[in-house]
Amino acid sequence: MEIVKVGMADFKVIKSTGILTTLGLGSCVGIALYDRINKVAGLAHIMLPSSTEIKNNSNKAKFADTAIQELVKEMILLGANKKYITAKLAGGSQMFSFDSNTDILRIGERNTLASKKKLQELDVPIVAEDTGGNYGRTIELNSQDGNLLIKTIGHGVKNI
Amino acid sequence: MVDMNNLNSILLDVLKELGNIGSGNAATALATMIDKKVDMRVPQVKILEFKDVGEILGDSETPVVGIYFKMSDEIEGNIMFVLDIDSALNLTNMLFGRSNSKNELDEMDMSALSEVGNILSASYINSLSALTGLKLKLSVPSICVDMAAAILSVPAVQFGHIGEHVIFIETQFEEDDRLITGDLFLIPEVDSFEKILSSLGVVG
């Protein structure tokens, strides 16, 4: 099966069959969207919560708000129907912790919250989630069944 | 304003030289600690697109030890010392004088590695500070063992606030018989880049 890699601040869409993967998500969030009927899958790897907080925001794939919007658009272009699209989330961890709870270190949590907010705005239901913690995740979205495989070091493997 | 997408070769040389002097100090500190000869490779200045960050150390999913510090005061940014697991084990075996090699890092090892990171980073930034005349403070270390890509994403995200590229000043250390290899990354924030360069008379 074809495996398509999604890098940091990047997104890709495919139609069955194939796997979308992103390796070693830390505080970034992987947003896996899937249309079960038309078998169209999309995966975004976002770094920051909001494009409106930043001047330099030309890369739409970098931010939760703009990336999710674009991802849905691209999926529709590939034959997805908006009303069948559901979402799964993974990542958003805090790899390093310091005493001070500065914004930069809480970025994982903020990325997760911003992703949820945008999905709610777009009426895309979240059907599963594996976020938070202090460890990295590799994820694989299967475009045949919409399963999201999550691999970690020391925290097991799961399918959501 | 320094255009990070268009750094000219003089600026790159300056950054490389900064890395050279800083990591020279750090290499000496490491050699003293383990009482072995430590080689240092010529530092690399790497300007990467975000999508390539995961692969900077080879395989994105290889487990590595990352020891991370915040720099503050007149220069803001981060320093990260990264070791592969085998190197981390070899280093702690050496530090504790163990003859029976272990194959897992325990709490004591992690604590020792944090301290090694601390000494290396401090000697690195001391020379940076002496060279530029800019004041610098280092936070306490925070240590994490995980996939290379997940660890490197932490400094990359900070660059995400300001541009489309990540700049790493990377130095590789090698112990004599190549049992330990480590990378030290200096990751200044963009405003601090300008300060460093103008304090050296390169721009401004």
HADDOCK unambig.tbl for C-alpha pairs under 7 A between the chains (distance, minus, plus):
assign (segid A and resid 7 and name CA) (segid B and resid 51 and name CA) 4.23 0.50 0.50
assign (segid A and resid 7 and name CA) (segid B and resid 52 and name CA) 6.96 0.50 0.50
assign (segid A and resid 8 and name CA) (segid B and resid 50 and name CA) 5.47 0.50 0.50
assign (segid A and resid 8 and name CA) (segid B and resid 51 and name CA) 4.46 0.50 0.50
assign (segid A and resid 9 and name CA) (segid B and resid 50 and name CA) 6.38 0.50 0.50
assign (segid A and resid 9 and name CA) (segid B and resid 51 and name CA) 6.39 0.50 0.50
assign (segid A and resid 10 and name CA) (segid B and resid 51 and name CA) 6.87 0.50 0.50
assign (segid A and resid 23 and name CA) (segid B and resid 60 and name CA) 6.25 0.50 0.50
assign (segid A and resid 23 and name CA) (segid B and resid 61 and name CA) 6.58 0.50 0.50
assign (segid A and resid 23 and name CA) (segid B and resid 149 and name CA) 6.92 0.50 0.50
assign (segid A and resid 24 and name CA) (segid B and resid 60 and name CA) 6.33 0.50 0.50
assign (segid A and resid 24 and name CA) (segid B and resid 61 and name CA) 6.00 0.50 0.50
assign (segid A and resid 24 and name CA) (segid B and resid 147 and name CA) 5.75 0.50 0.50
assign (segid A and resid 24 and name CA) (segid B and resid 149 and name CA) 4.81 0.50 0.50
assign (segid A and resid 24 and name CA) (segid B and resid 150 and name CA) 4.61 0.50 0.50
assign (segid A and resid 25 and name CA) (segid B and resid 149 and name CA) 6.96 0.50 0.50
assign (segid A and resid 25 and name CA) (segid B and resid 150 and name CA) 5.13 0.50 0.50
assign (segid A and resid 26 and name CA) (segid B and resid 150 and name CA) 4.14 0.50 0.50
assign (segid A and resid 26 and name CA) (segid B and resid 151 and name CA) 6.71 0.50 0.50
assign (segid A and resid 26 and name CA) (segid B and resid 153 and name CA) 6.28 0.50 0.50
assign (segid A and resid 27 and name CA) (segid B and resid 154 and name CA) 6.95 0.50 0.50
assign (segid A and resid 47 and name CA) (segid B and resid 157 and name CA) 5.97 0.50 0.50
assign (segid A and resid 54 and name CA) (segid B and resid 161 and name CA) 6.70 0.50 0.50
assign (segid A and resid 56 and name CA) (segid B and resid 162 and name CA) 6.33 0.50 0.50
assign (segid A and resid 56 and name CA) (segid B and resid 163 and name CA) 6.28 0.50 0.50
assign (segid A and resid 95 and name CA) (segid B and resid 144 and name CA) 6.71 0.50 0.50
assign (segid A and resid 95 and name CA) (segid B and resid 151 and name CA) 6.85 0.50 0.50
assign (segid A and resid 96 and name CA) (segid B and resid 142 and name CA) 5.83 0.50 0.50
assign (segid A and resid 96 and name CA) (segid B and resid 143 and name CA) 6.66 0.50 0.50
assign (segid A and resid 96 and name CA) (segid B and resid 144 and name CA) 6.48 0.50 0.50
assign (segid A and resid 97 and name CA) (segid B and resid 142 and name CA) 6.23 0.50 0.50
assign (segid A and resid 98 and name CA) (segid B and resid 142 and name CA) 6.59 0.50 0.50
assign (segid A and resid 135 and name CA) (segid B and resid 146 and name CA) 6.56 0.50 0.50
assign (segid A and resid 136 and name CA) (segid B and resid 146 and name CA) 6.30 0.50 0.50
assign (segid A and resid 136 and name CA) (segid B and resid 147 and name CA) 6.22 0.50 0.50
assign (segid A and resid 136 and name CA) (segid B and resid 150 and name CA) 5.23 0.50 0.50
assign (segid A and resid 153 and name CA) (segid B and resid 146 and name CA) 6.44 0.50 0.50
